[in-house]
Amino acid sequence: MTRSWLIAVVLFAAAVALPFAVPTYYVQFASKALIMGMLAMALNLAVGHGGLVSLCHAAFFGLAGYVLALLSPGYDPASLLTTLPLAVLASAFAALVIGALALRTRGVYFIMVTLAFGEMLFFLFHDTSIAGGSDGAYVNAKPEIAIAGRQLLDLGSPTVFYFVVLAFLIATVALLTMIVRSPFGHALAAARDNERRARSLGFPIFQIRLIAFVVSGAIAGVAGYFAAAQFGFVAPQMLGWHLSATVLVMVLIGGLRSVTGPLVGALVLIGLEELLKATTDYWKLIEGIIVIVIVLAMPNGVRQLWPLIFGTSEKRETKPATVAAEARHV
């Protein structure tokens, strides 16, 4: 435990020192990677911990970005304290509606239903005049926090934006860790591993999965909000299934049953893409081959390397007896 905390402190110190040690371009690149890591961790709550393979999380991601674009007052900055909660609420509500319907199915049918809902939202923004249609919409000024006309926080600064994203990422890690280690998280894992046994123990399976799906969608909304704020542009492609599939690859690279594994997977995939783009025109082909090799060689994700690198042992999963004992808490 002491060694794990030491590693966490070292990584945190490195993340804090990053903006002061590298050029602005790499600060912006790091912000993008952290945002995608946040989205990957959100998806992993449903996929890795809940056993729900969703192909519509990009819809929650893009929907939050569109909320920011629609609420931004022209060329003036929007209020972070107003637009962020509304964007997250919109994503959570969409996850609630989609989850309430999709969770009535199982297996491949659940995958197809989430894919269908995601594509419905994609074409809603693509084929209509909402927020520019297929051309998308601009966020001309990054959100800010201002009180009585005095600016307290300006996301227009790359360094400030990076630290805000880092703070939300740390909050996301803390929230997901608390959820996974709680009786609720054990119940969610029990439903994933053996739904029939979990139901016989008295777990409200549908409600547990729906809550996890909504929380996952809300976190995806936070990531989408900051992605729109960073790039100053939203387009229907942000809601497409291609992005959902890419994020699912990040989850597989990092490790399905780890809170921070998908974050590592996002950093690996985005870093690999950036490196290959600078070295070859056939970067997509090479990237695909490398991803296949990683998945085949490390089926549990790159987190398998952590004991070799850091000398730590992975935490054992919750035993069925422990899950049964905690059923009364759910």
Helices and strands as residue ranges (DSSP letters): H 2-17, G 18-20, H 24-47, H 57-71, H 80-102, H 108-126, G 130-135, E 137-138, E 144-147, E 150-154, H 158-181, H 183-193, H 195-200, H 205-231, E 233-234, G 236-239, H 241-254, H 261-277, H 283-297, G 302-305, H 306-310, H 320-325, G 327-329
